[in-house]
Amino acid sequence: MAPFLPIRSLNPGCIAPRQQVSQGKISALVREMKAAWSIINFNHQLKKYHMETQTKTPTLHPATAVRFTKCLLIFSFALLGTAGFAQDEFKNPQADHFEPLYSELNAWEIESNATVNHLEMLALATESKAANDNVTIIDQLYQAFAKGDVPGALANMDPKIVWNEAESFPYADGNPYIGPQAVVDGVFARIGAEWEYWNLTGIELHEMANDKVLATLRYQAKYKKNGAVIDAQTAHFWTLKDGKITHFQQYTDTDQVVRAVAQ
């Protein structure tokens, strides 16, 4: 069993019941501390530059301000945890287990006069990680679709997701579908009832700015009533926020689908 690190109470005069935090969780906090520190230093250097050049300091985008606040909170709790570990009464024979953590912290240093370019690169690296997480979420959704796992496909959808089928598509009559259940009833259930099979093939995921993911793929399906087959070029445009899918927009060869249904 991996050792755990007790965290001190916010009140310096007493010790709260010890909360058990695994090494993996502490490592995650260390990574968040790095991201927070890069943002703090980048903002400081930016303000310093504008003070020296007497130019107007740009206003932070609201989304950046929210992420900055989150990083500060995580940074604070991480400091509380590592500070508690430093107290003699908390030391135990398993303390050596955390040496890799201290090595990671010691190796990570940003000088006070670090260049803005260096800090900006660190901030961009944090953005890249968020983009990779978004792609992973969408990939999991498509994998769930392939297995016929509807609950799995809905798992990462926001309760108020806004879903739009392509204009003139047979199931665009309910646009916009609001919420996962509306999507199931208005799109998924109708496809299952009317098509012998509906496969998504050749899926490629592309990272986009502002928490968006573009998927390029093809619809290969067979209509039950007349046996008409389609092979339609398609794109899905996904928007995410805090790990949840908030918007979906479909683009496809609607004419091919409409002609198949009308035969």
N, C-alpha and C positions, 0 to 999 in steps of 0.2 A: 504494500500500500504506500502510495507517495505521501511524503510529509506535507503538512499544511502550515500556513503562515497566519498567526493570529493578528488581528487588526485592533489598534487602540480606539477607545471611545473619543468623540470630539471633545469631551470634557476632560481637561488635563488632570483634574483632581481625582479621578476615579478610573477604574478599569471596567468597561462594559463586558457582558458575556462574550466570550471569544467567538468571532465569526470565522468559520473555516474557509479559506480561499486556496484553491489548488494552484500548483505551480503553473499550469497552463493558463489559468485566468490571470495570474500575475504577469506572465509573459505577454498576454494580450494588452494588459495595462501599460506595460513598458512600451509596446509599439504605439499605443495611443499617446503616451507622453512624448514620444519622438515627434509625432505628427503635430501635437499641440505646440511643442517648443519651436518647430519650424515656422508655424503660423505666427506665433508671438514675435519671434525675431524678425521675420519678414515684414510684419506690420510696423515694428519699431524702426527698422532701417528705412522703410518707405516714408514714414513721418519725418525722420531725421533729414532725409534727402529734400523733402519739400520745404522744411523749415530753412535749410541752408540756401535753397534756390528761390525762396519766397514765392513759391507757386502753390496753388490750391491743392490740398490733400484730397485725393479722390474718395468718394463715399463708398464704403463696403456694401456689396450687394446683400440684401436681406438674408438670402440663403447662406452666404458666406459667414454672416454674423451669427446665425443659428449654429452652424457647424463649429465655429470658433468657440462659442459658449459651451457646447457639449464637450469639446476637447479640454477646456479649462476645468470643467467639473471632474472629468475622468482623471486629469492631471492631479487635481487636489486629492482625490481618494487614493490614487496610487502613492502619492507622497505620504499620506497617513499610514498606509500599509507598510511601506518600507521603513518609515520612522519607527513604527511599533516593533519591527523586527530587530532594530538596532539596540533596543533596551536590553540590559543584561538579564532581567527576569524572564525574558521571552526566549533567550538562547537555549538551544537544546542540542543533544548529540547529533541530530540530523541536519544541523545548520549548513554543513558542507554541501548538502544537496542543492543549495541555492547559489553556490559559487558560479555556475554558468550564467546565472542572471546578473551577478555583479560584473562578470567579465563583459557581458553584453552592454551594460550601462557604462562601464569605464571606457570601452572602445568607442562609444558614441559621444563625441564632443563637438560643439560648435563654438568657435571663438567669438568673442563679443564684436570683433570687427569683420566677421564673415561677409563675403560679398553678397549683394542682393541676388545675383545670378545663382549662387549656390543655394540660397534659401528658397528661391523660386523653383529650382529643380526639385528640392525636397517636397515642396507643396504640390508640384505636378505629379510626383510619385504617389502621393496620398490620393490624388484625384484618380490616378490610373487604377489603384486598388479598388476604389469604389466602382469604377466602370467594369472591372473584371467580375466583381460580385454581381452586378446587374446581369451580365451575360450568363453567368452561372445560373441565376434564378430563371431566366427565360429558357435556357437549355433544359433545366429540370422540368419545366412546364411541357416542352415538346416531348421529352422522354415519357412523361406521364400520359400524354395523348397517345403515343405509340403503343402503350400497354393497355389502353382503354381505361386508365385510372383517372376517372373524372374528379374525385375528391382531391387527388394529388395535383391535378391540373389547376384546381381552384385554390389550393392551399396558400399561394403567394399573391392572390388577388386582394386588393383593397376592398373593404365592404361596400364602398361607393364607386367602384370602378366604372368608368364611362367607356362603353364598348360600341364601336361603329363599324358596321359592315360597309363594303364599297357601294357607292351609289349605283342603283339599277341591279344590284345583286338580289337574288330571290328572297334573301332573309334580311334585307335592309329596311323592310316595312316597319320594323320596330325600333329603328334608330332614334335616339341613342338608347342602348340597353344600360340600365343603371343597376349595378350590383351583380354578384356572381349568379344568383338564382335566376335573374332575368336573362342572363346569357345562356344558362343551361336550358331554360324553357323556350327561349326565342330562337336559339341557334343550334346548340348541340343536339337537343332532342329531335328537332325537325330534320337535321341531317341524318341522324340515326334511323329515323322512320322512313325517309324518302330515298335514301341511297343504299345500294347493296354494299358498297365500301367507299370510304373517303380517306385516302392516304395523303400524308404530307411527306414529300420526298425532296432530296437534294437541299436540305436545310443548311444555310450558312448564316452565322450570326455576326453582326458588325457593330462594334462599339461606336456610340455617338456621343456628342457633347450633351450636357445638361440632363444626365440620367435617362438617356434614351438609347434604345437598342433597335436596330433594323435587322429583320430576318428576310432573306430571299429564299424562295422555295418554289415547289410546284404542287398543284392539286391534281391528283390522279384518282378519279372516281367513276362509279357506274350507277346510273339512275335506274331505280327499280322498275318503274312503270313501262319503260320502253327499251331498256338495255343500252341506252346511249352512254358513250364513254367520253370523258373529258381529260385533257392534259393541259392544265392552265398555268401559265407563268403568274407568280404571286409574290407579293411583299406584305409583310406585317410590320407595323411601326408601333413599338411599345414605349410607354413612359412609366418610370418607376419613381418612388419616393420612399426613403427609409426602408428599403427592402421589400416594398409592396408595389404591385402593378396597379397603377391608377388610371391609365388610358390605353386603349387599343384602337388602331385604325387599319382596316384591311384595304389592300389594293390588289385587283386581280382582273383576269380577262372575263369580264361579266358577260360579254356577248356570247362567248363559247358556252358558258353555263346556262344562260337563258335559252339558247337554241337547243341545248340538250334536253332541257325540261319541256320545251314546247313541241318536241317531235311526236 
